[in-house]
């Protein structure tokens, strides 16, 4: 999930900003503050509780992590024919929708089909490395996007120079963290398939670390200067989102094995804060949004738009369960393949990597500056 929003929003947005997505505490918790509250506790939690935390995170993955992937498909492919025609969209955005919505998934299908039919487990294993590459990049861009969203809501805009500093630092920290996972050639497994990290020379790690440290220092100085210049005013929830995304969720996440279990749920919670606000505004824009539901049993929910938002959330949960579990498990039973080469979880392997990688490309289009839907619905 990667947000590419900018503080350069239309004048109508800046004129009547919304201070919070949901509220000061909810925004703080969902955008990243949960990491400041939960990760320290887990750090000092004895490892004998790892099984309990693992089970808890497994359950949370169904409630938070997997639905957030489902929501990206719901939003991206809504009115997709109109997006392909470019009706109301710029030419460049139209092309991006076609590439991300058609070309990329077809290319991935071809890759997985070729690797499976030729029994090339080594080739498919490389997809795991690609997933790690894109997931880290995705975390960085989402953290930056959350900062930009909060800056717009608070009318604490960043200059173009400040945004360049933030983006450069995000890329530098992410690249250093990714290179650290490939210090030596190591055989690992993901859903039963082997994949290999690659050896990175020590001098390259040193350079990457120096650049990440320098860019982090420059970013801290930039924040301090803005804080002084604006009398202690910053989009604090966005700053928290940016900082925890880069450092707690990417750079230092391996300090504790329990952190690795909970960070995906926190990242997804960050995404849901924006998506649920966005979808709420979409539903409130409909002509009958304020009417009562036709069925009295749903009247407890209030206006019609709330029922539709709830339906959207439930549909995302169903899509997540189908994509991550039900469909790949059904394919495992129905489609014959060489289990001696790929093990018993080939389609789970394919589904999890496909969704994670494709999610990056979907979000790279949906939440871009210039997307008319974002300007219309996110900041209302």
C-alpha positions as YAML, in Angstrom:
chain: A
units: angstrom
residues:
- id: 1
  name: UNK
  ca: [0.00, 0.00, 0.00]
- id: 2
  name: UNK
  ca: [1.75, 3.23, -0.97]
- id: 3
  name: UNK
  ca: [0.33, 6.68, -0.79]
- id: 4
  name: UNK
  ca: [1.75, 9.31, -3.13]
- id: 5
  name: UNK
  ca: [-0.27, 12.28, -2.03]
- id: 6
  name: UNK
  ca: [1.21, 15.73, -1.99]
- id: 7
  name: UNK
  ca: [0.40, 18.83, -0.03]
- id: 8
  name: UNK
  ca: [-0.16, 20.54, -3.36]
- id: 9
  name: UNK
  ca: [-3.93, 20.14, -3.26]
- id: 10
  name: UNK
  ca: [-6.68, 22.11, -4.95]
- id: 11
  name: UNK
  ca: [-7.65, 25.43, -3.42]
- id: 12
  name: UNK
  ca: [-11.05, 24.03, -2.46]
- id: 13
  name: UNK
  ca: [-9.36, 21.44, -0.29]
- id: 14
  name: UNK
  ca: [-7.05, 23.91, 1.39]
- id: 15
  name: UNK
  ca: [-9.88, 26.34, 2.01]
- id: 16
  name: UNK
  ca: [-11.95, 23.92, 4.10]
- id: 17
  name: UNK
  ca: [-9.63, 21.23, 5.45]
- id: 18
  name: UNK
  ca: [-10.69, 18.43, 7.72]
- id: 19
  name: UNK
  ca: [-8.50, 18.40, 10.83]
- id: 20
  name: UNK
  ca: [-8.56, 14.66, 11.34]
- id: 21
  name: UNK
  ca: [-9.50, 11.53, 9.47]
- id: 22
  name: UNK
  ca: [-11.48, 10.31, 12.49]
- id: 23
  name: UNK
  ca: [-10.23, 12.13, 15.57]
- id: 24
  name: UNK
  ca: [-6.99, 13.04, 17.38]
- id: 25
  name: UNK
  ca: [-6.52, 9.79, 19.31]
- id: 26
  name: UNK
  ca: [-7.85, 7.46, 16.61]
- id: 27
  name: UNK
  ca: [-5.63, 9.09, 14.00]
- id: 28
  name: UNK
  ca: [-2.62, 8.86, 16.31]
- id: 29
  name: UNK
  ca: [-3.22, 5.18, 17.02]
- id: 30
  name: UNK
  ca: [-4.07, 4.09, 13.48]
- id: 31
  name: UNK
  ca: [-1.48, 6.15, 11.62]
- id: 32
  name: UNK
  ca: [1.43, 4.78, 13.65]
- id: 33
  name: UNK
  ca: [1.11, 5.61, 17.31]
- id: 34
  name: UNK
  ca: [0.15, 2.00, 18.01]
- id: 35
  name: UNK
  ca: [3.80, 1.12, 17.40]
- id: 36
  name: UNK
  ca: [4.93, 3.47, 20.16]
- id: 37
  name: UNK
  ca: [2.51, 1.79, 22.55]
- id: 38
  name: UNK
  ca: [2.80, -1.88, 21.57]
- id: 39
  name: UNK
  ca: [6.36, -2.49, 20.35]
- id: 40
  name: UNK
  ca: [8.08, -1.49, 23.64]
- id: 41
  name: UNK
  ca: [5.83, -3.91, 25.53]
- id: 42
  name: UNK
  ca: [6.63, -6.73, 23.11]
- id: 43
  name: UNK
  ca: [10.36, -6.01, 23.35]
- id: 44
  name: UNK
  ca: [10.36, -6.86, 27.04]
- id: 45
  name: UNK
  ca: [7.84, -9.68, 26.73]
- id: 46
  name: UNK
  ca: [9.44, -13.10, 27.44]
- id: 47
  name: UNK
  ca: [9.79, -15.24, 24.33]
- id: 48
  name: UNK
  ca: [7.76, -18.00, 25.96]
- id: 49
  name: UNK
  ca: [4.71, -15.95, 24.94]
- id: 50
  name: UNK
  ca: [5.70, -16.06, 21.28]
- id: 51
  name: UNK
  ca: [3.13, -18.77, 20.50]
- id: 52
  name: UNK
  ca: [0.33, -16.70, 22.01]
- id: 53
  name: UNK
  ca: [1.39, -13.58, 20.10]
- id: 54
  name: UNK
  ca: [1.71, -15.60, 16.89]
- id: 55
  name: UNK
  ca: [-1.84, -16.91, 17.25]
- id: 56
  name: UNK
  ca: [-3.14, -13.43, 18.05]
- id: 57
  name: UNK
  ca: [-1.42, -11.94, 15.00]
- id: 58
  name: UNK
  ca: [-2.75, -14.76, 12.84]
- id: 59
  name: UNK
  ca: [-6.27, -13.82, 13.87]
- id: 60
  name: UNK
  ca: [-5.57, -10.10, 13.42]
- id: 61
  name: UNK
  ca: [-4.27, -10.80, 9.92]
- id: 62
  name: UNK
  ca: [-7.78, -11.90, 8.97]
- id: 63
  name: UNK
  ca: [-9.34, -8.84, 10.55]
- id: 64
  name: UNK
  ca: [-6.82, -6.16, 9.51]
- id: 65
  name: UNK
  ca: [-4.03, -7.21, 7.18]
- id: 66
  name: UNK
  ca: [-5.83, -9.27, 4.56]
- id: 67
  name: UNK
  ca: [-8.88, -6.96, 4.28]
- id: 68
  name: UNK
  ca: [-6.60, -4.01, 3.57]
- id: 69
  name: UNK
  ca: [-5.42, -5.82, 0.44]
- id: 70
  name: UNK
  ca: [-9.03, -6.53, -0.47]
- id: 71
  name: UNK
  ca: [-9.92, -2.84, -0.18]
- id: 72
  name: UNK
  ca: [-7.22, -1.88, -2.67]
- id: 73
  name: UNK
  ca: [-8.85, -4.14, -5.28]
- id: 74
  name: UNK
  ca: [-12.31, -2.79, -4.48]
- id: 75
  name: UNK
  ca: [-11.22, 0.80, -5.03]
- id: 76
  name: UNK
  ca: [-8.87, 0.23, -7.96]
- id: 77
  name: UNK
  ca: [-11.23, -1.82, -10.13]
- id: 78
  name: UNK
  ca: [-14.34, 0.23, -9.33]
- id: 79
  name: UNK
  ca: [-15.52, 1.79, -12.63]
- id: 80
  name: UNK
  ca: [-12.40, 0.33, -14.25]
- id: 81
  name: UNK
  ca: [-13.80, 0.57, -17.78]
- id: 82
  name: UNK
  ca: [-14.15, 4.33, -17.34]
- id: 83
  name: UNK
  ca: [-10.58, 4.53, -16.07]
- id: 84
  name: UNK
  ca: [-9.29, 2.60, -19.08]
- id: 85
  name: UNK
  ca: [-11.13, 4.99, -21.41]
- id: 86
  name: UNK
  ca: [-9.59, 7.94, -19.60]
- id: 87
  name: UNK
  ca: [-13.02, 9.42, -18.90]
- id: 88
  name: UNK
  ca: [-12.18, 12.15, -16.37]
- id: 89
  name: UNK
  ca: [-8.58, 11.03, -15.99]
- id: 90
  name: UNK
  ca: [-5.39, 12.43, -17.45]
- id: 91
  name: UNK
  ca: [-3.64, 10.51, -20.21]
- id: 92
  name: UNK
  ca: [-0.75, 9.54, -17.95]
- id: 93
  name: UNK
  ca: [-3.10, 8.32, -15.21]
- id: 94
  name: UNK
  ca: [-5.12, 6.35, -17.77]
- id: 95
  name: UNK
  ca: [-1.95, 4.57, -18.91]
- id: 96
  name: UNK
  ca: [-0.95, 3.85, -15.31]
- id: 97
  name: UNK
  ca: [-4.36, 2.28, -14.63]
- id: 98
  name: UNK
  ca: [-4.03, 0.03, -17.67]
- id: 99
  name: UNK
  ca: [-0.48, -1.00, -16.79]
- id: 100
  name: UNK
  ca: [-1.20, -1.72, -13.12]
- id: 101
  name: UNK
  ca: [-4.65, -3.22, -13.68]
- id: 102
  name: UNK
  ca: [-3.99, -5.39, -16.75]
- id: 103
  name: UNK
  ca: [-0.35, -5.58, -17.86]
- id: 104
  name: UNK
  ca: [1.26, -6.19, -14.46]
- id: 105
  name: UNK
  ca: [-1.09, -9.01, -13.35]
- id: 106
  name: UNK
  ca: [-0.84, -10.70, -16.76]
- id: 107
  name: UNK
  ca: [2.95, -10.51, -16.57]
- id: 108
  name: UNK
  ca: [2.92, -12.03, -13.09]
- id: 109
  name: UNK
  ca: [0.51, -14.77, -14.15]
- id: 110
  name: UNK
  ca: [2.85, -15.61, -17.06]
- id: 111
  name: UNK
  ca: [5.86, -15.68, -14.73]
- id: 112
  name: UNK
  ca: [4.22, -18.03, -12.22]
- id: 113
  name: UNK
  ca: [2.75, -20.22, -14.95]
- id: 114
  name: UNK
  ca: [6.11, -20.60, -16.69]
- id: 115
  name: UNK
  ca: [7.94, -21.38, -13.46]
- id: 116
  name: UNK
  ca: [5.30, -23.92, -12.41]
- id: 117
  name: UNK
  ca: [5.00, -25.68, -15.78]
- id: 118
  name: UNK
  ca: [8.78, -25.96, -16.16]
- id: 119
  name: UNK
  ca: [9.21, -27.07, -12.51]
- id: 120
  name: UNK
  ca: [11.67, -24.23, -12.00]
- id: 121
  name: UNK
  ca: [11.52, -23.79, -8.25]
- id: 122
  name: UNK
  ca: [14.63, -21.60, -8.25]
- id: 123
  name: UNK
  ca: [12.97, -19.12, -10.62]
- id: 124
  name: UNK
  ca: [9.82, -18.93, -8.51]
- id: 125
  name: UNK
  ca: [11.94, -18.51, -5.41]
- id: 126
  name: UNK
  ca: [13.28, -15.27, -6.83]
- id: 127
  name: UNK
  ca: [9.77, -13.85, -6.53]
- id: 128
  name: UNK
  ca: [10.16, -13.91, -2.76]
- id: 129
  name: UNK
  ca: [13.15, -11.58, -3.03]
- id: 130
  name: UNK
  ca: [11.10, -9.30, -5.27]
- id: 131
  name: UNK
  ca: [8.29, -9.27, -2.72]
- id: 132
  name: UNK
  ca: [10.67, -8.16, 0.02]
- id: 133
  name: UNK
  ca: [11.99, -5.43, -2.24]
- id: 134
  name: UNK
  ca: [8.55, -4.03, -3.09]
- id: 135
  name: UNK
  ca: [7.07, -4.44, 0.40]
- id: 136
  name: UNK
  ca: [9.83, -2.32, 1.96]
- id: 137
  name: UNK
  ca: [9.44, 0.33, -0.74]
- id: 138
  name: UNK
  ca: [5.71, 0.23, -0.16]
- id: 139
  name: UNK
  ca: [6.09, 0.82, 3.59]
- id: 140
  name: UNK
  ca: [8.27, 3.86, 2.96]
- id: 141
  name: UNK
  ca: [5.94, 5.47, 0.44]
- id: 142
  name: UNK
  ca: [2.93, 4.84, 2.65]
- id: 143
  name: UNK
  ca: [4.63, 6.45, 5.65]
- id: 144
  name: UNK
  ca: [5.49, 9.47, 3.53]
- id: 145
  name: UNK
  ca: [1.95, 9.57, 2.15]
- id: 146
  name: UNK
  ca: [0.46, 9.55, 5.64]
- id: 147
  name: UNK
  ca: [2.60, 12.53, 6.57]
- id: 148
  name: UNK
  ca: [1.38, 14.39, 3.49]
- id: 149
  name: UNK
  ca: [-2.24, 13.54, 4.28]
- id: 150
  name: UNK
  ca: [-1.95, 14.82, 7.83]
- id: 151
  name: UNK
  ca: [-0.13, 17.93, 6.59]
- id: 152
  name: UNK
  ca: [-3.05, 18.73, 4.29]
- id: 153
  name: UNK
  ca: [-5.62, 18.09, 7.01]
- id: 154
  name: UNK
  ca: [-3.73, 20.34, 9.45]
- id: 155
  name: UNK
  ca: [-2.76, 22.89, 6.77]
- id: 156
  name: UNK
  ca: [0.89, 22.45, 7.79]
- id: 157
  name: UNK
  ca: [2.21, 22.15, 4.27]
- id: 158
  name: UNK
  ca: [5.73, 21.07, 3.37]
- id: 159
  name: UNK
  ca: [7.78, 22.87, 0.76]
- id: 160
  name: UNK
  ca: [9.05, 21.06, -2.31]
- id: 161
  name: UNK
  ca: [12.54, 21.05, -0.80]
- id: 162
  name: UNK
  ca: [11.27, 19.52, 2.44]
- id: 163
  name: UNK
  ca: [9.44, 16.82, 0.52]
- id: 164
  name: UNK
  ca: [12.60, 15.94, -1.38]
- id: 165
  name: UNK
  ca: [14.43, 15.55, 1.93]
- id: 166
  name: UNK
  ca: [11.67, 13.29, 3.27]
- id: 167
  name: UNK
  ca: [11.57, 11.11, 0.17]
- id: 168
  name: UNK
  ca: [15.34, 10.81, -0.13]
- id: 169
  name: UNK
  ca: [15.58, 9.79, 3.51]
- id: 170
  name: UNK
  ca: [12.83, 7.24, 3.05]
- id: 171
  name: UNK
  ca: [14.58, 5.63, 0.11]
- id: 172
  name: UNK
  ca: [17.96, 5.72, 1.85]
- id: 173
  name: UNK
  ca: [16.67, 4.02, 5.01]
- id: 174
  name: UNK
  ca: [14.72, 1.45, 3.02]
- id: 175
  name: UNK
  ca: [17.67, 0.59, 0.76]
- id: 176
  name: UNK
  ca: [20.03, 0.19, 3.71]
- id: 177
  name: UNK
  ca: [17.55, -2.05, 5.52]
- id: 178
  name: UNK
  ca: [16.98, -4.16, 2.39]
- id: 179
  name: UNK
  ca: [20.70, -4.56, 1.76]
- id: 180
  name: UNK
  ca: [21.14, -5.69, 5.36]
- id: 181
  name: UNK
  ca: [18.85, -8.65, 4.68]
- id: 182
  name: UNK
  ca: [21.20, -9.72, 1.88]
- id: 183
  name: UNK
  ca: [24.56, -9.55, 3.63]
- id: 184
  name: UNK
  ca: [25.41, -13.17, 2.85]
- id: 185
  name: UNK
  ca: [24.02, -15.87, 0.59]
- id: 186
  name: UNK
  ca: [21.46, -17.68, 2.69]
- id: 187
  name: UNK
  ca: [18.86, -20.28, 1.80]
- id: 188
  name: UNK
  ca: [15.45, -19.55, 3.25]
- id: 189
  name: UNK
  ca: [11.89, -20.75, 2.72]
- id: 190
  name: UNK
  ca: [8.53, -19.14, 2.04]
- id: 191
  name: UNK
  ca: [5.50, -21.45, 1.96]
- id: 192
  name: UNK
  ca: [7.79, -24.42, 1.38]
- id: 193
  name: UNK
  ca: [9.75, -23.01, -1.57]
- id: 194
  name: UNK
  ca: [13.44, -22.23, -1.23]
- id: 195
  name: UNK
  ca: [14.80, -18.82, -2.12]
- id: 196
  name: UNK
  ca: [18.22, -17.27, -1.72]
- id: 197
  name: UNK
  ca: [19.49, -13.94, -0.52]
- id: 198
  name: UNK
  ca: [22.63, -12.63, -2.18]
- id: 199
  name: UNK
  ca: [25.95, -11.48, -0.81]
- id: 200
  name: UNK
  ca: [26.39, -7.72, -0.52]
- id: 201
  name: UNK
  ca: [29.97, -6.46, -0.17]
- id: 202
  name: UNK
  ca: [30.73, -4.83, 3.20]
- id: 203
  name: UNK
  ca: [31.82, -1.57, 1.59]
- id: 204
  name: UNK
  ca: [28.38, -1.17, -0.02]
- id: 205
  name: UNK
  ca: [26.67, -1.74, 3.34]
- id: 206
  name: UNK
  ca: [28.93, 0.89, 4.90]
- id: 207
  name: UNK
  ca: [28.11, 3.45, 2.21]
- id: 208
  name: UNK
  ca: [24.38, 2.74, 2.47]
- id: 209
  name: UNK
  ca: [24.51, 3.08, 6.25]
- id: 210
  name: UNK
  ca: [26.36, 6.39, 6.04]
- id: 211
  name: UNK
  ca: [23.86, 7.79, 3.54]
- id: 212
  name: UNK
  ca: [20.90, 6.62, 5.66]
- id: 213
  name: UNK
  ca: [22.42, 8.16, 8.80]
- id: 214
  name: UNK
  ca: [23.17, 11.46, 7.06]
- id: 215
  name: UNK
  ca: [19.72, 11.69, 5.49]
- id: 216
  name: UNK
  ca: [18.09, 10.84, 8.82]
- id: 217
  name: UNK
  ca: [20.05, 13.65, 10.47]
- id: 218
  name: UNK
  ca: [19.05, 16.07, 7.70]
- id: 219
  name: UNK
  ca: [15.41, 15.08, 8.13]
- id: 220
  name: UNK
  ca: [15.58, 15.62, 11.90]
- id: 221
  name: UNK
  ca: [17.08, 19.07, 11.34]
- id: 222
  name: UNK
  ca: [14.34, 19.88, 8.85]
- id: 223
  name: UNK
  ca: [11.63, 18.90, 11.35]
- id: 224
  name: UNK
  ca: [13.29, 20.95, 14.11]
- id: 225
  name: UNK
  ca: [13.58, 24.01, 11.89]
- id: 226
  name: UNK
  ca: [9.90, 23.74, 10.88]
- id: 227
  name: UNK
  ca: [8.92, 23.31, 14.53]
- id: 228
  name: UNK
  ca: [10.77, 26.48, 15.49]
- id: 229
  name: UNK
  ca: [9.56, 28.46, 12.49]
- id: 230
  name: UNK
  ca: [5.90, 27.60, 13.10]
- id: 231
  name: UNK
  ca: [5.85, 28.01, 16.85]
- id: 232
  name: UNK
  ca: [5.92, 24.34, 17.74]
- id: 233
  name: UNK
  ca: [3.27, 23.38, 15.19]
- id: 234
  name: UNK
  ca: [3.73, 20.21, 13.14]
- id: 235
  name: UNK
  ca: [1.36, 17.59, 11.71]
- id: 236
  name: UNK
  ca: [2.37, 15.34, 14.60]
- id: 237
  name: UNK
  ca: [0.30, 12.29, 13.68]
- id: 238
  name: UNK
  ca: [1.83, 12.36, 10.23]
- id: 239
  name: UNK
  ca: [5.33, 12.76, 11.64]
- id: 240
  name: UNK
  ca: [4.74, 9.74, 13.87]
- id: 241
  name: UNK
  ca: [3.48, 7.77, 10.85]
- id: 242
  name: UNK
  ca: [6.57, 8.67, 8.83]
- id: 243
  name: UNK
  ca: [9.05, 7.91, 11.61]
- id: 244
  name: UNK
  ca: [7.63, 4.57, 12.70]
- id: 245
  name: UNK
  ca: [7.18, 3.40, 9.10]
- id: 246
  name: UNK
  ca: [10.87, 3.96, 8.34]
- id: 247
  name: UNK
  ca: [12.54, 3.03, 11.57]
- id: 248
  name: UNK
  ca: [10.28, 0.83, 13.73]
- id: 249
  name: UNK
  ca: [8.76, -1.11, 10.83]
- id: 250
  name: UNK
  ca: [11.71, -1.35, 8.43]
- id: 251
  name: UNK
  ca: [15.12, -0.51, 9.85]
- id: 252
  name: UNK
  ca: [14.89, -1.90, 13.40]
- id: 253
  name: UNK
  ca: [12.07, -4.42, 13.03]
- id: 254
  name: UNK
  ca: [14.45, -7.38, 13.30]
- id: 255
  name: UNK
  ca: [15.56, -6.37, 16.81]
- id: 256
  name: UNK
  ca: [12.79, -8.50, 18.24]
- id: 257
  name: UNK
  ca: [11.12, -11.53, 16.60]
- id: 258
  name: UNK
  ca: [7.75, -10.55, 18.02]
- id: 259
  name: UNK
  ca: [7.93, -7.22, 16.19]
- id: 260
  name: UNK
  ca: [8.05, -9.08, 12.89]
- id: 261
  name: UNK
  ca: [4.70, -10.61, 13.76]
- id: 262
  name: UNK
  ca: [2.81, -7.44, 14.62]
- id: 263
  name: UNK
  ca: [4.22, -4.85, 12.19]
- id: 264
  name: UNK
  ca: [2.16, -6.01, 9.16]
- id: 265
  name: UNK
  ca: [-1.04, -5.48, 11.17]
- id: 266
  name: UNK
  ca: [0.09, -1.99, 12.22]
- id: 267
  name: UNK
  ca: [0.97, -1.13, 8.64]
- id: 268
  name: UNK
  ca: [-2.45, -2.31, 7.51]
- id: 269
  name: UNK
  ca: [-4.17, -0.33, 10.25]
- id: 270
  name: UNK
  ca: [-2.42, 2.76, 8.93]
- id: 271
  name: UNK
  ca: [-3.81, 2.05, 5.48]
- id: 272
  name: UNK
  ca: [-7.32, 1.38, 6.75]
- id: 273
  name: UNK
  ca: [-7.48, 4.80, 8.41]
- id: 274
  name: UNK
  ca: [-7.26, 6.45, 5.00]
- id: 275
  name: UNK
  ca: [-9.33, 3.93, 3.07]
- id: 276
  name: UNK
  ca: [-12.23, 3.92, 5.53]
- id: 277
  name: UNK
  ca: [-12.33, 7.74, 5.58]
- id: 278
  name: UNK
  ca: [-12.14, 7.80, 1.79]
- id: 279
  name: UNK
  ca: [-14.93, 5.26, 1.39]
- id: 280
  name: UNK
  ca: [-17.09, 7.01, 3.99]
- id: 281
  name: UNK
  ca: [-16.86, 10.21, 1.97]
- id: 282
  name: UNK
  ca: [-17.69, 8.31, -1.23]
- id: 283
  name: UNK
  ca: [-20.84, 6.90, 0.33]
- id: 284
  name: UNK
  ca: [-21.87, 10.22, 1.90]
- id: 285
  name: UNK
  ca: [-21.72, 11.80, -1.55]
- id: 286
  name: UNK
  ca: [-24.59, 9.63, -2.81]
- id: 287
  name: UNK
  ca: [-28.02, 11.21, -3.09]
- id: 288
  name: UNK
  ca: [-29.67, 8.84, -0.60]
- id: 289
  name: UNK
  ca: [-26.77, 8.80, 1.87]
- id: 290
  name: UNK
  ca: [-28.78, 10.36, 4.69]
- id: 291
  name: UNK
  ca: [-31.85, 8.16, 4.31]
- id: 292
  name: UNK
  ca: [-32.67, 5.37, 6.71]
- id: 293
  name: UNK
  ca: [-32.01, 1.76, 5.58]
- id: 294
  name: UNK
  ca: [-35.03, 0.09, 4.02]
- id: 295
  name: UNK
  ca: [-34.75, -2.88, 6.36]
- id: 296
  name: UNK
  ca: [-35.54, -1.85, 9.93]
- id: 297
  name: UNK
  ca: [-33.06, -4.35, 11.32]
- id: 298
  name: UNK
  ca: [-30.27, -2.13, 9.97]
- id: 299
  name: UNK
  ca: [-31.72, 1.11, 11.30]
- id: 300
  name: UNK
  ca: [-29.50, 0.83, 14.38]
- id: 301
  name: UNK
  ca: [-26.57, 1.76, 12.12]
- id: 302
  name: UNK
  ca: [-28.09, 5.13, 11.35]
- id: 303
  name: UNK
  ca: [-28.04, 6.66, 7.85]
- id: 304
  name: UNK
  ca: [-27.78, 4.57, 4.69]
- id: 305
  name: UNK
  ca: [-24.17, 5.49, 4.01]
- id: 306
  name: UNK
  ca: [-22.99, 3.76, 7.20]
- id: 307
  name: UNK
  ca: [-24.55, 0.50, 6.11]
- id: 308
  name: UNK
  ca: [-22.78, 0.78, 2.76]
- id: 309
  name: UNK
  ca: [-19.43, 1.47, 4.44]
- id: 310
  name: UNK
  ca: [-19.96, -1.60, 6.60]
- id: 311
  name: UNK
  ca: [-20.75, -3.64, 3.49]
- id: 312
  name: UNK
  ca: [-17.55, -2.33, 1.89]
- id: 313
  name: UNK
  ca: [-15.51, -3.40, 4.93]
- id: 314
  name: UNK
  ca: [-17.11, -6.85, 5.00]
- id: 315
  name: UNK
  ca: [-16.51, -7.30, 1.27]
- id: 316
  name: UNK
  ca: [-12.83, -6.48, 1.81]
- id: 317
  name: UNK
  ca: [-12.64, -9.16, 4.50]
- id: 318
  name: UNK
  ca: [-14.22, -11.72, 2.16]
- id: 319
  name: UNK
  ca: [-11.88, -10.80, -0.69]
- id: 320
  name: UNK
  ca: [-8.91, -11.12, 1.65]
- id: 321
  name: UNK
  ca: [-9.99, -14.58, 2.79]
- id: 322
  name: UNK
  ca: [-10.60, -15.68, -0.80]
- id: 323
  name: UNK
  ca: [-7.30, -14.34, -2.12]
- id: 324
  name: UNK
  ca: [-5.02, -15.50, 0.67]
- id: 325
  name: UNK
  ca: [-6.63, -18.80, 1.65]
- id: 326
  name: UNK
  ca: [-9.78, -20.15, 0.03]
- id: 327
  name: UNK
  ca: [-8.90, -19.85, -3.67]
- id: 328
  name: UNK
  ca: [-5.27, -21.06, -3.40]
- id: 329
  name: UNK
  ca: [-6.31, -23.96, -1.16]
- id: 330
  name: UNK
  ca: [-9.00, -24.95, -3.66]
- id: 331
  name: UNK
  ca: [-6.50, -24.76, -6.51]
- id: 332
  name: UNK
  ca: [-4.12, -26.97, -4.55]
- id: 333
  name: UNK
  ca: [-6.81, -29.66, -4.46]
- id: 334
  name: UNK
  ca: [-8.01, -29.21, -8.04]
- id: 335
  name: UNK
  ca: [-4.87, -28.49, -10.09]
- id: 336
  name: UNK
  ca: [-2.19, -31.19, -10.34]
- id: 337
  name: UNK
  ca: [1.45, -30.14, -10.07]
- id: 338
  name: UNK
  ca: [4.79, -31.63, -9.04]
- id: 339
  name: UNK
  ca: [4.60, -31.66, -5.25]
- id: 340
  name: UNK
  ca: [8.00, -33.30, -5.08]
- id: 341
  name: UNK
  ca: [9.47, -30.06, -6.45]
- id: 342
  name: UNK
  ca: [7.13, -27.40, -5.05]
- id: 343
  name: UNK
  ca: [5.81, -28.97, -1.89]
- id: 344
  name: UNK
  ca: [2.16, -28.87, -0.85]
- id: 345
  name: UNK
  ca: [1.66, -25.09, -0.78]
- id: 346
  name: UNK
  ca: [2.50, -23.88, -4.28]
- id: 347
  name: UNK
  ca: [-0.70, -21.90, -4.80]
- id: 348
  name: UNK
  ca: [-0.47, -20.32, -1.35]
- id: 349
  name: UNK
  ca: [3.07, -19.25, -2.28]
- id: 350
  name: UNK
  ca: [1.86, -17.77, -5.58]
- id: 351
  name: UNK
  ca: [-1.19, -16.04, -4.08]
- id: 352
  name: UNK
  ca: [0.67, -14.39, -1.22]
- id: 353
  name: UNK
  ca: [3.45, -13.06, -3.43]
- id: 354
  name: UNK
  ca: [1.09, -12.02, -6.23]
- id: 355
  name: UNK
  ca: [-1.16, -10.01, -3.90]
- id: 356
  name: UNK
  ca: [1.71, -8.33, -2.04]
- id: 357
  name: UNK
  ca: [3.54, -7.28, -5.20]
- id: 358
  name: UNK
  ca: [0.42, -6.30, -7.16]
- id: 359
  name: UNK
  ca: [-0.77, -4.25, -4.19]
- id: 360
  name: UNK
  ca: [2.28, -2.01, -4.58]
- id: 361
  name: UNK
  ca: [1.43, -1.29, -8.22]
- id: 362
  name: UNK
  ca: [-2.26, -0.67, -7.47]
- id: 363
  name: UNK
  ca: [-1.54, 1.84, -4.73]
- id: 364
  name: UNK
  ca: [1.12, 3.50, -6.84]
- id: 365
  name: UNK
  ca: [-1.71, 4.54, -9.18]
- id: 366
  name: UNK
  ca: [-4.71, 5.05, -6.89]
- id: 367
  name: UNK
  ca: [-3.22, 7.48, -4.42]
- id: 368
  name: UNK
  ca: [-1.22, 9.64, -6.77]
- id: 369
  name: UNK
  ca: [-1.43, 13.40, -6.82]
- id: 370
  name: UNK
  ca: [-3.70, 14.32, -9.70]
- id: 371
  name: UNK
  ca: [-6.11, 11.45, -9.23]
- id: 372
  name: UNK
  ca: [-9.49, 13.27, -9.26]
- id: 373
  name: UNK
  ca: [-11.09, 10.76, -6.88]
- id: 374
  name: UNK
  ca: [-8.47, 11.37, -4.20]
- id: 375
  name: UNK
  ca: [-8.91, 15.13, -4.37]
- id: 376
  name: UNK
  ca: [-12.69, 14.78, -4.28]
- id: 377
  name: UNK
  ca: [-13.16, 12.29, -1.47]
- id: 378
  name: UNK
  ca: [-10.16, 11.99, 0.84]
- id: 379
  name: UNK
  ca: [-9.98, 15.52, 2.22]
- id: 380
  name: UNK
  ca: [-13.71, 16.31, 2.52]
...
